[in-house]
Amino acid sequence: MEFQPSVAFVDDDDDLRNANRQTLELAGFAVTPFADALGALRFLTADFAGVVVTDVRMPHIDGLELFRRLRALDPDLPVILITGHGDIDMAVAAMQEGAYDFIAKPYAADRLVQSIVRAAEKRRLIMENRHLRLALESSDETLPLIGQTPAMQHLRQMLRHVANADVDVLIAGETGTGKDVAAGLLHEWSRRKQGNFVALNCGALPETVIESELFGHEAGAFTGAQKRRVGRIEHASGGTLFLDEIESMPLSTQVKLLRVLETREITPLGTNEHRPVDLRVVAAAKVDLGSAQQRANFREDLFYRLNVVTVSIPPLRERKDDIPLLFTHFLQRAAARFKTEPPRMSASLRLRLMEHDWPGNVRELSHFAERVALGLGDMDTAQVSQPTNKSLPEAMEQHEARLIRDALSANHGDVRATIEVLGIARKTFYDKLQRHGIDRADYARSKPAALL
């Protein structure tokens, strides 16, 4: 949203009004002058994206009355009062009612300009917050894929285009970009939405279990198999099967999955019976399966079989203009869950949102919004900025420990989510816990009741 630094200047003195208009225009503001309060009231609305400056002593409707009427129109509209020495007590009382500032005559031009600069920045943030809220309220069923950048508009268009094509889809994207959300929309926007949406995280199951989960088994197929179990593939027949982190699937299972994709039949463990399935597979990978180096142990023929259509989800660092809108959505959702009032976007918070690279992408942003909703969002920044007498290695160790504790706290002790946000290996993570004396269980126990 473009923000125009505008000023409505109200003064019945023609010479002063014209002189101040020239001063403010030289300072870069778009100035709309008014000779009386009535003309300003006809012009100003709650959507005015600027600052009002008014003299206090004017005929008919004075500056204080104008301020009160504008406050009734929009309590967040910044109003700066220009006063004579005899009006200072009244101006102070007006500031207690919500006026932004008062400037006593005579005043230096810089004093007026600096006050307006500060008020205009406050108004810009207020209008941006309103714009973000309206954008969220006007969102339709695409809400889970929030974003107004060209990359996100193209992504939504592509998902809608292929949803009813009934072809297998490969979704590529870094950790936390929302691959599961895209898979869910492919199902919801397709003719298969009446069927089941069945999700399986291939990296979360050991090799001894994943085949049974996918293909099912008959009673007695192996030790402990006391009754027949319908596998995820069969359960997804008529709907959509979502295989997350497919790059983690064991090679032996990849061979069997390839056959299912080619024949659209399954053979559960413990039987020779072939059962037809009406299946659409959506697979997601956080590595580039088209690269032989990144593909590692993933079968090339399975990649080409899945790669009928590839949908790529951009990381947050490549669509930073979407971050404020996403953050506002997550903040409102977290505030509703925690039963708190969502704070407004401040200049420092917005700067932090836009400067951070968000390696954990949308998931990391969502967790940060939860901390902000709980009033914890700026704690780590304040701690880092405090002076220290520690050596550089000691300070780095302390900072690393704080980052790990923050990630554990945000993810409520969940190891998998924490190491994804931190971007380190599981073994490295546990080594660092031991070195810093951090007990993961402490954070699991501190999980808020509202999230259980």
C-alpha positions in Angstrom: 0.0 0.0 0.0 1.4 3.4 -1.0 1.4 5.9 1.9 1.2 9.6 1.0 2.6 11.8 3.7 -0.2 14.3 3.8 -1.0 17.3 6.1 -4.3 19.1 6.5 -3.3 22.5 7.8 -6.1 24.6 9.4 -5.5 28.3 10.2 -7.7 31.4 9.7 -4.6 33.6 9.2 -3.9 33.7 5.5 -0.2 34.7 5.9 0.6 32.1 8.5 -1.3 29.4 6.6 0.5 30.1 3.3 3.9 30.4 5.0 3.5 27.0 6.8 2.2 25.4 3.6 5.4 26.4 1.8 7.6 25.1 4.7 5.9 21.8 4.8 5.9 21.3 1.1 9.7 21.9 1.1 9.9 19.2 3.8 8.2 16.7 1.4 4.6 16.8 2.6 1.5 17.2 0.5 -0.3 20.0 2.2 -4.1 20.7 1.9 -4.8 24.2 3.6 -8.1 25.2 5.2 -9.1 28.7 6.3 -11.6 27.3 8.9 -12.5 24.1 10.7 -15.8 23.7 8.8 -13.9 23.3 5.5 -11.5 20.7 7.1 -14.5 18.7 8.5 -16.0 18.5 5.0 -12.8 17.2 3.6 -11.5 14.8 6.3 -12.6 11.2 6.7 -11.5 8.2 8.7 -9.5 7.1 5.7 -7.3 10.3 5.7 -3.8 8.9 5.6 -2.1 11.9 7.1 -1.8 14.4 10.0 -4.0 17.4 11.0 -2.4 20.6 12.2 -4.8 23.2 13.5 -4.6 26.6 15.2 -6.5 26.7 18.5 -8.0 30.2 18.3 -10.3 30.4 15.3 -13.8 31.8 14.8 -17.0 29.7 14.9 -15.3 26.3 15.5 -12.0 26.6 17.3 -9.1 24.1 17.2 -10.1 22.3 20.3 -13.7 21.7 19.0 -12.2 20.6 15.7 -10.0 18.1 17.5 -12.9 16.6 19.5 -15.0 16.2 16.3 -12.1 14.6 14.5 -11.5 12.3 17.5 -15.1 11.1 17.2 -14.5 10.5 13.5 -11.3 8.5 14.0 -9.7 8.3 17.5 -6.4 7.3 15.8 -6.1 10.4 13.6 -3.1 12.5 14.8 -4.0 16.1 15.6 -1.3 18.7 16.4 -2.5 21.9 18.0 -0.8 25.3 17.5 -1.3 27.5 20.6 -0.6 30.8 22.0 0.9 31.1 25.5 -2.4 31.6 27.1 -3.8 28.3 25.6 -1.1 25.9 26.8 -3.1 24.6 29.8 -6.0 23.8 27.4 -3.6 22.2 24.9 -2.2 20.0 27.7 -5.7 18.9 28.6 -6.4 18.1 25.0 -3.3 15.9 24.9 -4.7 14.0 27.8 -7.9 13.5 25.7 -5.8 12.1 22.9 -4.3 15.0 20.9 -0.9 14.1 19.4 1.1 17.2 20.3 0.9 20.9 20.8 3.3 23.6 19.6 3.4 27.0 21.3 3.8 30.2 19.3 6.3 31.4 18.2 7.9 28.1 17.0 10.8 27.1 14.8 9.9 25.5 11.5 12.0 22.4 12.5 9.9 21.9 15.6 6.7 21.7 13.5 8.3 19.5 10.8 9.7 17.0 13.3 6.4 16.7 15.1 4.6 16.0 11.9 7.2 13.5 10.8 6.6 11.5 14.0 2.9 11.8 13.7 2.9 10.8 10.0 4.9 7.7 10.8 2.4 6.8 13.5 -0.4 7.3 11.0 1.3 5.2 8.4 1.5 2.3 10.8 -2.1 2.7 11.8 -3.3 2.7 8.2 -1.1 -0.2 7.3 -2.6 -2.2 10.2 -6.1 -1.4 9.0 -5.1 -2.3 5.4 -3.8 -5.7 6.6 -6.9 -6.4 8.6 -9.2 -5.5 5.7 -7.1 -7.7 3.3 -7.5 -10.6 5.7 -11.3 -10.0 6.1 -11.7 -9.9 2.3 -9.8 -13.1 1.7 -11.8 -16.0 0.4 -11.0 -19.7 0.5 -7.4 -19.0 -0.5 -6.8 -17.8 3.1 -4.4 -20.6 3.9 -2.1 -19.4 1.1 -2.0 -15.8 2.2 0.0 -13.4 -0.1 -0.5 -10.7 -2.6 2.9 -10.9 -4.3 3.0 -12.1 -7.9 4.7 -15.3 -6.8 1.7 -16.2 -4.5 -0.9 -15.1 -7.1 0.8 -17.4 -9.6 0.9 -20.3 -7.1 -2.8 -20.0 -6.4 -3.6 -19.8 -10.1 -1.5 -22.9 -10.8 -3.1 -24.9 -8.0 -6.6 -24.1 -9.2 -5.6 -25.0 -12.8 -4.2 -28.4 -11.9 -6.7 -29.3 -9.1 -9.2 -30.9 -11.4 -6.6 -32.3 -13.9 -6.4 -35.5 -11.8 -2.7 -36.0 -12.3 0.0 -36.7 -9.7 1.7 -33.6 -8.4 5.1 -33.0 -6.9 5.3 -30.0 -4.5 8.7 -28.6 -3.9 9.6 -26.1 -1.2 11.8 -25.5 1.8 10.8 -26.6 5.3 7.9 -24.6 6.7 6.7 -23.0 3.4 3.3 -24.6 3.5 3.6 -27.7 1.3 0.9 -29.4 3.3 -1.5 -26.5 2.9 -1.0 -26.5 -0.9 -1.7 -30.3 -1.0 -4.9 -29.8 1.0 -6.0 -27.1 -1.4 -5.4 -29.4 -4.4 -7.8 -31.8 -2.8 -10.4 -29.2 -1.7 -10.5 -27.6 -5.1 -10.7 -30.9 -7.0 -13.6 -33.2 -7.9 -12.0 -35.6 -5.3 -12.9 -33.5 -2.3 -15.8 -35.9 -1.4 -13.1 -38.6 -0.8 -10.5 -38.9 1.9 -7.5 -36.7 2.1 -4.9 -39.0 3.6 -1.5 -37.7 4.7 1.6 -39.6 5.6 5.0 -38.1 6.6 7.5 -40.5 5.1 10.3 -39.1 7.4 8.4 -39.8 10.6 8.1 -43.6 10.3 10.8 -46.2 10.5 11.3 -48.6 7.6 9.8 -51.5 9.5 6.4 -49.7 9.8 6.0 -47.6 6.7 5.1 -50.4 4.3 2.4 -51.6 6.6 1.1 -48.1 6.9 1.0 -47.6 3.1 -0.1 -50.9 1.8 -1.9 -52.4 4.8 -1.7 -56.0 5.9 -3.7 -59.1 6.6 -4.1 -60.8 10.0 -1.0 -62.9 10.6 1.1 -61.2 7.9 3.9 -60.7 10.5 4.4 -61.1 14.2 1.9 -58.9 16.1 -0.4 -58.5 13.1 -3.5 -59.8 14.9 -6.1 -58.3 12.6 -6.5 -56.9 9.1 -5.4 -53.3 8.5 -6.4 -51.1 5.6 -3.4 -49.1 4.4 -3.2 -45.4 3.7 -3.2 -46.0 -0.1 -6.4 -48.0 0.0 -8.0 -45.6 2.5 -7.2 -42.7 0.0 -8.9 -44.5 -2.9 -11.4 -42.0 -4.4 -9.5 -39.1 -2.7 -6.0 -37.8 -2.4 -2.9 -39.4 -0.9 -0.4 -36.8 0.4 3.2 -38.1 0.9 5.2 -35.5 2.8 9.0 -35.7 2.9 8.9 -38.3 0.2 12.7 -38.0 -0.2 12.9 -39.9 3.1 11.1 -42.9 1.9 13.2 -46.2 2.1 14.4 -47.6 -1.2 12.5 -50.8 -0.8 9.2 -48.9 -0.3 10.0 -46.7 -3.3 10.0 -49.7 -5.5 6.6 -50.8 -4.3 5.1 -47.3 -4.6 6.4 -47.0 -8.2 4.5 -50.2 -9.1 1.3 -48.8 -7.4 1.6 -45.6 -9.4 2.0 -47.5 -12.7 -0.7 -50.2 -12.1 -3.1 -48.4 -9.7 -3.2 -51.6 -7.7 -2.0 -52.6 -4.2 -1.0 -55.9 -2.7 -1.3 -55.8 1.1 1.2 -57.6 3.2 0.3 -61.3 3.8 -1.8 -61.7 0.6 -1.3 -62.2 -3.2 -4.6 -60.4 -3.9 -4.4 -57.3 -6.1 -6.8 -54.5 -5.2 -7.5 -51.7 -7.6 -7.3 -48.1 -6.2 -8.6 -44.9 -7.6 -5.7 -42.7 -6.5 -4.3 -39.3 -6.9 -0.8 -38.8 -5.3 0.5 -35.5 -4.1 4.1 -35.8 -3.0 6.2 -33.1 -1.2 9.9 -32.7 -0.9 12.1 -30.1 0.8 15.0 -30.9 -1.6 15.3 -30.6 -5.3 14.6 -34.2 -6.5 15.5 -33.1 -10.0 19.1 -32.7 -8.9 21.0 -36.0 -8.8 23.1 -34.6 -5.9 20.2 -33.6 -3.7 18.1 -36.6 -4.7 20.7 -38.9 -3.1 19.0 -42.3 -2.6 15.7 -41.4 -4.2 14.9 -43.4 -7.3 15.2 -41.5 -10.5 12.3 -43.4 -12.1 10.0 -42.7 -9.2 10.9 -39.0 -9.5 9.9 -38.9 -13.2 6.7 -40.9 -12.4 5.7 -38.3 -9.8 6.9 -35.3 -11.7 3.9 -35.0 -14.0 3.3 -31.5 -12.6 5.7 -29.7 -10.2 4.5 -26.9 -8.0 7.2 -24.8 -6.3 6.4 -22.8 -3.2 8.7 -19.8 -2.7 10.4 -19.2 0.6 9.5 -16.2 2.7 12.8 -14.4 1.9 11.7 -14.3 -1.8 8.3 -12.8 -1.1 9.0 -10.4 1.8 6.1 -8.1 0.9 3.7 -10.9 2.1 5.3 -11.1 5.6 3.2 -8.3 7.3 0.0 -9.8 6.0 0.9 -13.3 7.0 2.1 -12.1 10.4 -1.1 -10.2 11.0 -3.1 -13.3 10.3 -1.0 -15.5 12.6 -1.0 -12.8 15.3 -4.8 -12.5 15.3 -5.2 -16.3 15.4 -2.7 -16.6 18.3 -4.4 -13.7 20.2 -7.8 -15.4 19.8 -6.4 -18.7 21.1 -4.6 -17.1 24.1 -7.5 -14.7 24.7 -5.3 -11.6 24.5 -5.5 -8.4 22.6 -3.3 -8.5 19.5 -0.7 -5.7 19.6 -0.5 -3.2 16.8 2.4 -3.4 14.3 5.1 -1.0 15.6 7.9 0.4 13.5 10.5 -1.7 15.3 8.4 -4.9 14.9 7.9 -4.3 11.2 11.6 -3.6 10.7 12.4 -6.9 12.5 9.9 -8.8 10.3 11.4 -7.4 7.1 15.1 -7.8 8.0 15.0 -11.4 9.2 15.5 -14.1 6.6 13.1 -16.5 8.2 14.9 -19.8 7.5 12.0 -21.7 9.0 9.6 -19.8 6.7 5.9 -19.6 7.5 6.2 -22.0 10.4 8.8 -19.9 12.0 6.8 -16.7 11.4 3.7 -18.4 13.0 5.7 -19.3 16.1 7.1 -15.7 16.3 3.5 -14.4 16.1 2.6 -16.6 19.1 5.5 -15.1 21.1 4.4 -11.6 20.2 0.8 -12.4 21.2 2.1 -13.5 24.6 4.2 -10.4 25.0 7.5 -12.2 24.5 8.4 -11.1 21.0 11.0 -8.5 21.9 12.7 -10.2 24.8 15.5 -11.8 22.8 16.2 -8.5 21.0 16.5 -6.7 24.3 18.8 -9.3 25.7 21.1 -9.3 22.7 21.4 -5.4 22.8 22.5 -5.3 26.4 26.2 -4.5 27.0 28.4 -7.4 28.0 31.9 -7.9 29.3 32.1 -11.5 28.0 34.6 -12.6 25.4 33.4 -13.1 21.9 33.4 -17.0 22.2 31.5 -16.7 25.5 29.0 -14.3 24.0 28.5 -16.5 21.0 27.9 -19.5 23.2 25.3 -17.6 25.2 23.6 -16.4 22.1 23.5 -19.9 20.6 21.9 -21.3 23.9 19.3 -18.5 23.8 18.4 -19.3 20.2 17.9 -23.0 21.1 15.8 -22.2 24.1 13.7 -19.7 22.1 13.1 -22.4 19.4 12.3 -25.0 21.9 9.9 -22.7 23.7 8.2 -21.7 20.4 7.8 -25.3 19.4 6.8 -26.5 22.9 9.7 -29.0 23.1 8.9 -30.7 19.7 12.4 -31.9 18.5 11.5 -32.3 14.9 10.0 -28.8 14.5 12.8 -27.2 16.5 15.7 -28.7 14.5 13.9 -27.6 11.3 13.7 -24.0 12.5 17.3 -24.1 13.7 18.5 -25.8 10.5 20.8 -28.3 12.2 21.1 -32.1 12.3 19.4 -34.1 15.1 22.8 -35.3 16.5 24.2 -31.8 16.5 21.0 -30.6 18.3 21.4 -33.1 21.1 25.1 -32.4 21.4 24.3 -28.7 21.9 21.6 -29.5 24.4 24.1 -31.4 26.5 26.8 -28.7 26.1 24.5 -25.9 27.2 22.7 -27.9 29.9 19.3 -27.5 28.3 16.6 -30.0 29.2 14.1 -30.4 26.4 11.5 -31.8 28.7 11.2 -28.4 30.5 9.8 -26.9 27.4 7.5 -29.8 26.6 6.0 -29.3 30.1 5.6 -25.5 29.5 3.3 -26.0 26.6 0.3 -23.6 27.0 -3.0 -25.3 27.8 -4.6 -23.6 24.8 -2.4 -25.5 22.5 -2.8 -29.0 24.0 
